[in-house]
Amino acid sequence: MRIIFLIILVFTSYSFSNNAIPVKTWDLDNYGENAPIKLIGKLFFIHQYYLDLAFGRVNDYLCLFRNTEYQNFSNLEDGVGYEAILDNNACENGEANLPWLVVSKQATTSDNLVMEISTPNNVADARLKLTLEEETTLANPYGVLTLDYKYVSMGNVPRLGPVNTPLYNTTYRSSVLENNQVKYEAAVFIDKAILTPNIDAEQESYFFGTKILHTQNLGGHGTVTEFDFRPSNSPFLNATPGFFPNGYTKAYPDGNPFIITTTNFAYNDNVVKYETHAGYTGQKVQIYNADTSSLETPLANEELCVSRTGSWEYVPAIRYGVFDSSGNRISFVTSNPQTDFQTADYNYVTTNTLWDGKIKIFSSGWLGNALQCKKIADGTHFGNGLCPGTSMLDIPNPTVRIVRINGEDYQNFPLFDIPEGTVLTVDQTGAEYYVRHLGVAKVYPAKPQGDTDCNSLTIQASMDTPDHKFFNYPNVVSPRTGAVLVNKLNTTTDLFSYSKGLKYTKNGDADNDGIPNYLDAFPEDATKSLDADHDFIDDSEDTNANGTTPFLQDWTNHKHLEKAIYSNYLKQPQN
């Protein structure tokens, strides 16, 4: 049996936690399993997000595959899989912790390991497929594999669009070239609706293409290209840069992207060095030098470098979940963040001059306190407010610009994280709102200027990256399954009451109905056993519109294979 290892190239981490503040809490057991307050998953990402995109989230998905305990349940009957409840947060995967349906096949130990995962959900449907040809090694941390992840709307949430609206699509592929280099490529499509609660599907989307060439036992270099598409029917219609031509189109994949960026990087065992430039102007990201009160020159100083180990974490202001007493996201949305917001008193002791003792509530996903200049290396504070050379009026926002102080890099971050489970009492209405963390960002330590490891690396010219035709569309069908055979959760790790460690033996028969647990969808009820569409209703009683037919994703109208992705941009930076 081939063993799934994590790709050892990607970052490793530790985290800092802010001092715990006593807060009022709600008993979440009072809410049903489909209540949004419990059902919405948590996203994990890297603060230096171009690098997150470059190295991909493949590690998170491999973590899920590995935790299915596939070694014990491979090669079941044809068309038969098993149910596994995985700790998605532990794998930094943004799904809610619902049961995954798993099929694992490997004919012999020398054959490819093929795994398929699907998940029943009334909001969005996820399908994953892994084909593992060679395991990862120290020499080749990417292995030889193909991994696909497809995510579409189920049509039950209006803002996510009708059934089979694409929300997320990715393909990762690694291979060994004739010169013994390893080539790793990835394509990723993301609809912004799954990142932002106040935007509808098909209003804004992102496409990322990545290519990495890795020299075994040494390191490598690569390129990641970002396209931000905002189609003509989006609320961003009038927010267009002046250099767009008259009559341009905006739609993915062949329209003019609103934003294009290219990031080139090089890495070794210890650090990643990178540089980003804009696709329309060729301008590099600029750094403000607080020591000279000017933008950095020469251009070489605009290269950034981070350690691959030892991260600290924070919750971005727009990555909270704010829920009312019914367990739903609040409906309030600011019309003007400068003047239109709700407030709640909050006790936090600080010398920061921007903190006024109030949490500002802008929407169901946006909470503000104050900004604080922090060292990217370790999160330590500089001064009592904003970084030098920045202001609240900075465009696009005051958290973007990097400020160099005494050879170290700083940025503006939220002053503190509002703890998960906090109940805020709104000053204006007296309503109580429950706070969840729906997005956690890892910050990888910026290395100081002159770092030896960083100076040893040379960033190379941009490479061509995969386009939308790189995607695979595997036909992953939900299998027949029975009882939960794998459960990685308990009362301390998950919001869901049915997830608290309950699992069954494969060949046992808990309800003595003559049907082994792995085939019995109702292992505690001898009168029921079949649930082909995984809706928790026995097939003999299922009167839903779709009957007992399992859901099948349909990408027919969303592949766009007849179109070429937009290419009229500057792939190399302009000095």
C-alpha positions in Angstrom: 0.0 0.0 0.0 1.3 3.4 -1.0 1.4 5.9 1.9 0.2 9.5 1.5 2.8 11.8 2.9 2.5 15.6 3.1 4.4 17.5 0.6 7.4 18.4 2.6 8.2 21.6 0.7 5.4 23.6 2.0 5.6 25.8 5.1 5.4 24.5 8.6 4.2 26.6 11.5 3.7 27.3 15.1 1.2 29.9 16.3 0.9 32.7 18.9 -2.3 33.2 20.7 -3.5 36.5 22.2 -4.3 36.6 25.9 -7.6 35.1 26.6 -10.4 37.5 27.6 -13.4 36.3 29.6 -16.4 36.5 27.3 -20.1 35.6 27.4 -20.8 32.4 25.5 -23.7 30.7 23.9 -24.5 27.0 24.0 -24.2 25.9 20.4 -25.9 22.5 21.1 -29.2 24.5 21.1 -28.9 24.8 17.3 -29.6 22.2 14.7 -26.8 20.7 12.6 -27.8 22.7 9.5 -27.8 26.1 11.3 -25.3 28.5 9.6 -23.6 29.2 12.9 -22.5 25.6 12.9 -22.4 24.6 9.3 -20.1 27.3 7.8 -16.5 26.0 7.6 -13.3 27.9 8.5 -10.8 29.0 5.9 -7.0 28.9 6.4 -4.6 30.8 4.3 -1.1 32.4 4.2 -0.8 36.1 4.7 1.8 36.3 1.9 -1.0 34.8 -0.3 0.9 34.8 -3.5 3.1 32.1 -2.0 0.0 30.3 -0.7 -1.1 30.2 -4.3 2.3 29.2 -5.6 2.8 26.2 -3.5 -0.9 25.5 -3.5 -3.3 24.0 -0.9 -2.5 20.5 -2.1 -1.0 19.7 1.4 -4.4 20.4 3.0 -6.1 18.0 0.7 -3.5 15.3 1.1 -3.9 15.7 4.9 -7.6 14.8 4.4 -6.9 11.8 2.2 -4.3 10.5 4.7 -6.7 10.8 7.6 -9.3 8.7 5.9 -7.4 5.6 7.1 -7.6 4.3 3.6 -5.1 1.6 4.3 -7.8 -0.3 6.3 -10.7 0.2 3.9 -9.4 0.1 0.4 -10.7 -2.2 -2.3 -14.2 -2.7 -0.9 -16.9 -3.9 -3.3 -17.4 -2.2 -6.7 -19.5 0.9 -6.2 -19.1 0.8 -2.4 -17.2 3.2 -0.2 -17.2 4.2 3.4 -18.0 7.2 5.5 -15.3 9.2 7.3 -15.7 12.2 9.6 -12.4 14.1 9.3 -11.0 17.0 11.3 -11.1 19.6 8.6 -9.7 22.3 10.8 -6.7 20.1 11.7 -6.0 19.8 7.9 -6.7 23.5 7.5 -9.5 22.7 5.0 -12.4 25.1 4.8 -15.2 22.5 4.7 -17.6 22.0 7.5 -17.0 18.7 9.3 -19.7 16.7 7.6 -19.2 13.0 6.6 -16.9 12.4 3.6 -17.7 9.5 1.3 -14.5 7.6 0.4 -13.5 5.1 -2.3 -10.0 3.9 -2.2 -8.5 1.5 -4.8 -5.1 -0.1 -5.4 -4.9 -3.4 -7.2 -1.3 -4.2 -6.0 1.4 -2.4 -4.1 3.1 -1.5 -7.3 -0.1 0.1 -8.9 -1.2 3.7 -8.5 -3.3 4.5 -5.4 -6.6 6.1 -6.6 -8.9 7.7 -4.1 -12.2 9.6 -4.6 -14.0 11.6 -2.0 -17.4 13.3 -2.2 -19.5 14.9 0.5 -23.3 15.3 0.8 -24.3 18.9 1.5 -27.4 21.0 0.9 -25.3 24.1 0.2 -22.4 23.1 -2.1 -21.1 19.8 -3.4 -17.4 18.8 -3.2 -15.7 16.1 -5.2 -12.0 15.2 -4.9 -9.8 12.6 -6.8 -6.2 11.7 -6.1 -4.0 9.5 -8.3 -0.7 8.8 -6.5 2.0 7.3 -8.7 5.1 8.0 -6.5 5.3 9.0 -2.8 7.1 12.2 -1.7 10.7 12.0 -0.8 13.3 14.4 0.6 14.7 14.6 -2.9 11.3 15.1 -4.6 9.0 16.7 -2.1 6.2 16.8 -4.7 6.0 13.1 -5.4 4.3 12.2 -8.7 0.6 12.8 -8.4 -2.6 14.4 -9.8 -5.2 15.9 -7.5 -8.5 17.4 -8.5 -11.0 19.3 -6.4 -14.4 20.4 -7.8 -16.9 22.4 -5.8 -20.3 23.5 -7.1 -23.5 25.1 -5.8 -26.4 22.9 -4.8 -28.9 25.7 -5.6 -30.4 26.0 -2.1 -28.6 29.2 -1.2 -29.7 31.9 -3.7 -26.6 34.0 -3.6 -24.5 30.9 -4.7 -26.4 30.6 -7.9 -28.4 27.7 -9.4 -27.4 24.0 -9.2 -23.9 23.3 -10.6 -22.7 26.9 -10.5 -18.9 26.6 -10.3 -17.5 27.9 -7.0 -14.1 26.2 -6.8 -12.0 24.2 -9.3 -8.4 23.1 -9.0 -6.0 20.6 -10.5 -2.5 19.9 -9.1 0.0 17.8 -11.0 3.6 16.8 -10.4 5.9 14.8 -12.7 9.6 14.0 -13.1 11.2 15.4 -16.2 14.0 13.8 -18.3 16.6 16.0 -16.7 15.5 14.6 -13.3 13.9 18.0 -12.4 10.5 17.9 -10.9 7.7 19.9 -12.5 4.8 21.0 -10.4 1.8 22.8 -12.0 -1.5 24.0 -10.7 -4.6 25.8 -11.9 -7.1 27.2 -9.4 -10.5 28.9 -10.0 -12.3 30.6 -7.1 -15.6 32.4 -7.1 -15.4 35.2 -4.6 -18.9 34.2 -3.2 -17.3 31.5 -1.1 -14.9 34.0 0.4 -17.2 36.9 1.0 -20.7 36.6 2.5 -22.0 39.8 0.9 -21.4 39.0 -2.7 -23.3 36.8 -5.1 -21.8 34.1 -7.3 -20.5 35.0 -10.7 -19.8 38.7 -9.8 -16.1 38.3 -9.2 -13.8 35.4 -9.6 -10.1 34.6 -9.5 -7.9 32.3 -11.6 -4.4 31.3 -10.6 -1.8 29.5 -12.6 1.4 28.1 -11.0 4.5 26.5 -12.4 7.5 25.3 -10.3 10.7 23.6 -11.4 12.4 21.8 -8.5 16.0 20.5 -8.6 16.1 17.4 -6.4 17.8 17.8 -3.1 18.4 21.5 -3.6 15.4 23.8 -4.2 13.7 25.5 -7.1 12.0 28.4 -8.6 8.6 29.2 -10.0 5.9 31.6 -11.2 2.3 32.2 -10.1 -0.1 34.4 -12.1 -3.3 35.9 -10.7 -6.3 37.1 -12.7 -9.1 38.9 -11.0 -12.2 38.8 -13.2 -15.1 41.2 -12.6 -17.8 40.6 -15.3 -20.1 43.3 -16.8 -23.0 42.3 -14.6 -21.1 42.8 -11.3 -21.4 45.8 -9.0 -17.8 46.7 -9.9 -18.9 47.8 -13.4 -17.8 51.4 -12.9 -14.7 50.6 -10.9 -12.4 50.1 -13.9 -8.8 51.3 -14.4 -8.4 54.1 -16.9 -6.0 52.1 -19.1 -8.6 49.5 -20.2 -9.5 49.9 -23.9 -12.9 51.0 -25.0 -15.3 48.1 -25.6 -13.3 45.6 -23.6 -15.0 42.6 -22.1 -14.5 41.3 -18.5 -15.8 37.8 -18.3 -13.6 34.8 -17.4 -11.6 33.4 -19.0 -10.9 35.6 -22.1 -12.0 39.0 -20.9 -9.8 41.8 -19.5 -9.1 41.0 -15.9 -9.6 43.8 -13.5 -6.2 43.0 -11.9 -3.3 40.9 -13.1 -0.3 40.1 -11.0 2.7 37.9 -11.5 4.9 36.7 -8.7 8.3 35.0 -9.3 10.0 33.2 -6.5 13.0 31.0 -5.6 13.4 28.8 -2.6 15.7 26.5 -0.7 15.3 24.4 2.5 15.0 27.5 4.7 13.5 30.5 2.9 11.4 31.6 -0.1 12.4 34.8 -1.9 9.8 36.5 -4.1 8.9 39.6 -6.2 5.5 40.7 -7.5 4.6 43.0 -10.4 1.4 44.3 -12.0 0.5 42.8 -15.3 -0.8 45.9 -17.0 2.0 48.3 -15.9 4.9 46.0 -15.1 5.4 48.0 -11.8 6.9 46.1 -8.9 5.3 46.2 -5.4 7.0 49.1 -3.7 8.2 49.2 -0.1 8.3 52.4 2.0 11.6 52.9 3.8 10.8 54.6 7.1 14.5 55.3 7.7 14.8 57.5 4.6 11.1 58.4 4.4 10.9 57.3 0.8 10.0 54.4 -1.5 12.8 51.9 -1.7 15.5 52.1 -4.4 17.2 50.4 -6.1 14.6 48.0 -7.4 16.5 45.0 -6.0 15.4 46.0 -2.6 11.9 45.3 -3.5 12.5 41.6 -3.4 11.0 40.0 -0.2 12.1 36.9 1.6 10.4 34.8 4.3 11.3 31.8 6.4 9.6 28.5 5.6 9.2 27.7 9.3 7.6 29.4 12.4 4.5 31.3 11.6 2.2 33.5 13.7 -1.5 33.9 13.2 -4.2 36.5 13.1 -7.8 36.9 12.0 -8.3 39.5 9.2 -11.0 42.0 9.9 -13.1 40.6 6.9 -12.8 37.0 8.0 -15.2 36.9 11.0 -18.6 35.3 11.1 -21.2 37.4 13.0 -24.4 35.5 13.9 -27.7 36.5 15.6 -29.5 34.5 18.3 -31.3 32.4 15.7 -27.9 31.1 14.4 -28.1 33.0 11.1 -25.6 35.5 9.7 -26.7 39.0 10.6 -28.3 41.0 7.8 -26.6 44.3 8.5 -24.3 45.6 5.8 -22.6 49.0 6.0 -23.4 51.6 3.3 -20.3 53.6 4.2 -17.5 52.1 6.4 -16.4 55.6 7.4 -19.7 56.5 9.1 -22.1 53.6 8.9 -21.5 50.8 11.4 -22.8 49.3 14.6 -20.6 49.2 17.8 -20.2 47.1 20.9 -18.2 47.8 24.0 -15.1 45.6 24.5 -12.6 45.6 27.3 -9.0 45.5 25.9 -6.1 47.1 27.6 -3.6 48.7 25.2 -1.5 51.8 24.6 -2.7 52.0 21.0 -4.0 55.5 20.4 -6.4 54.3 17.7 -8.4 52.0 20.0 -11.5 53.6 21.4 -12.9 50.7 23.3 -15.5 49.8 20.6 -15.7 46.8 18.3 -17.1 48.2 15.0 -19.6 45.9 13.2 -19.6 46.6 9.4 -21.4 43.4 8.2 -21.8 39.7 8.9 -18.2 39.1 8.1 -16.4 42.3 8.9 -15.4 43.4 12.4 -12.9 46.2 13.2 -11.0 47.2 16.3 -7.9 49.2 15.5 -4.7 48.9 13.4 -1.3 48.3 14.8 2.1 48.3 13.1 3.6 44.8 13.6 6.9 43.2 12.6 6.2 40.6 9.9 8.9 38.4 11.5 7.1 37.8 14.8 4.1 40.1 15.3 5.8 42.4 17.8 4.5 45.9 17.9 6.2 49.1 16.6 4.8 52.3 18.1 1.2 52.8 19.2 -0.7 52.8 16.0 -0.1 52.8 12.2 3.3 52.1 10.6 5.3 55.2 9.5 4.5 56.3 6.0 0.9 54.9 6.1 -2.5 56.3 6.7 -6.1 55.2 6.9 -6.6 56.8 3.5 -4.0 54.4 1.8 -5.3 52.8 -1.4 -6.4 50.0 -1.6 -6.2 49.9 2.2 -3.8 50.7 5.0 -2.8 47.1 5.7 -1.2 46.5 2.3 2.0 48.6 2.2 5.1 47.1 3.6 7.3 49.4 5.7 11.0 48.8 6.2 12.4 49.9 9.6 16.0 49.3 10.5 16.2 46.6 7.8 13.1 44.8 9.1 9.7 44.6 7.4 6.5 45.8 9.0 2.8 46.0 8.1 -0.4 47.2 9.7 -2.4 44.4 11.2 -5.6 44.3 13.4 -4.6 45.3 17.0 -6.0 42.0 18.4 -8.2 39.0 17.5 -11.7 39.0 18.9 -11.8 35.5 20.5 -13.9 32.8 19.0 -17.2 32.5 20.9 -17.4 36.1 21.9 -20.9 37.5 22.3 -21.1 41.2 21.4 -23.9 43.4 22.8 -24.7 46.0 20.2 -24.9 49.5 21.6 -27.5 50.8 19.2 -30.1 47.9 19.6 -29.1 45.8 22.6 -29.0 42.7 20.2 -26.5 40.0 20.9 -24.2 38.7 18.2 -22.0 35.6 18.3 -18.5 35.7 16.8 -16.8 32.9 14.9 -13.4 32.8 13.2 -14.1 32.0 9.5 -10.7 32.8 8.3 -7.3 32.5 9.9 -4.1 33.9 8.3 -0.6 32.5 8.9 2.2 35.1 8.7 5.5 33.7 7.7 8.5 35.5 9.2 10.1 38.1 7.0 13.8 37.8 6.9 15.9 41.0 7.5 17.9 42.6 4.8 21.2 40.9 4.2 20.1 37.5 5.3 22.6 34.9 4.0 20.0 32.3 2.9 18.0 35.0 1.0 21.1 36.5 -0.7 22.0 33.0 -2.0 18.8 32.8 -4.1 18.2 34.4 -7.5 14.7 35.1 -8.7 14.4 34.1 -12.4 12.3 35.4 -15.3 8.6 34.6 -15.4 7.6 31.2 -16.8 4.4 30.4 -18.7 1.8 29.1 -16.2 -1.2 26.8 -16.8 -4.4 28.2 -18.1 -8.0 27.0 -17.6 -7.5 24.1 -20.1 -5.3 22.5 -17.5 -8.3 21.5 -15.4 -9.3 17.8 -15.2 -13.0 16.9 -14.9 -13.0 13.4 -13.3 -16.4 11.7 -13.0 -16.5 11.2 -9.2 -19.8 9.4 -8.3 -21.0 9.2 -4.7 -20.7 5.5 -3.7 -23.1 3.4 -1.6 -21.9 3.7 2.0 -23.0 2.6 5.4 -22.1 3.6 8.9 -19.3 5.9 9.8 -16.1 3.8 10.0 -13.6 6.6 10.6 -14.1 9.5 13.0 -11.4 12.0 13.9 -13.6 14.3 16.1 -14.7 14.4 19.6 -16.6 16.9 21.9 -13.6 19.2 22.0 -12.8 19.6 18.3 -16.1 20.2 16.5 -19.4 22.0 16.6 -21.5 19.1 15.4 -23.3 17.0 17.9 -23.3 13.8 15.7 -19.5 14.0 15.2 -18.4 13.3 18.8 -16.2 10.3 18.2 -19.0 7.9 17.1 -17.8 5.2 14.7 -18.5 1.5 13.9 -16.5 -1.6 13.0 -16.5 -2.4 9.3 -17.9 -6.0 9.5 -19.9 -5.6 12.7 -23.7 -5.5 12.8 -24.8 -3.0 15.4 -28.5 -3.4 14.9 -28.5 -7.1 14.2 -30.3 -6.8 10.9 -28.0 -9.1 9.0 -26.3 -6.2 7.1 -22.7 -5.3 8.0 -22.1 -1.8 9.3 -20.1 -0.7 6.2 -23.2 -1.3 4.1 -25.8 -0.1 6.6 -26.6 3.6 6.4 -28.7 3.3 9.6 -26.6 1.1 11.8 -28.8 1.6 14.9 -32.1 0.9 13.1 -32.9 -2.6 12.0 -35.8 -1.4 9.8 -33.6 0.8 7.6 -30.4 0.3 5.7 -30.3 2.1 2.3 -29.7 5.8 1.6 -28.4 6.1 -2.0 -28.5 9.9 -2.2 -27.1 10.4 1.3 -29.9 12.7 2.5 -30.3 10.8 5.8 -33.7 9.4 4.7 -34.2 5.7 4.0 -34.8 5.0 0.4 -38.1 3.3 1.1 -39.3 6.6 2.7 -37.6 9.1 0.4 -40.2 11.3 -1.3 -37.8 14.2 -2.2 -38.0 15.6 -5.8 -34.8 13.8 -6.8 -35.9 10.5 -5.3 -32.9 8.4 -4.3 -30.6 9.4 -7.2 -27.2 10.7 -5.9 -26.2 14.2 -7.1 -23.7 14.3 -10.0 -21.7 17.4 -10.8 -22.2 18.8 -14.4 -19.4 21.1 -15.8 -20.6 20.9 -19.4 -21.2 24.6 -19.8 -18.4 25.9 -17.6 -15.2 24.4 -19.2 -14.7 27.2 -21.8 -12.4 25.0 -23.8 -13.2 27.0 -27.0 -11.7 30.2 -25.4 -8.1 31.2 -24.7 -7.4 32.9 -21.4 -6.5 36.6 -21.5 -2.8 37.0 -22.5 -2.2 40.7 -23.4 -0.3 41.6 -20.3 3.3 42.1 -19.2 4.9 38.9 -17.9 8.1 40.5 -17.0 8.6 43.5 -14.6 9.4 46.9 -16.0 12.2 48.9 -14.4 
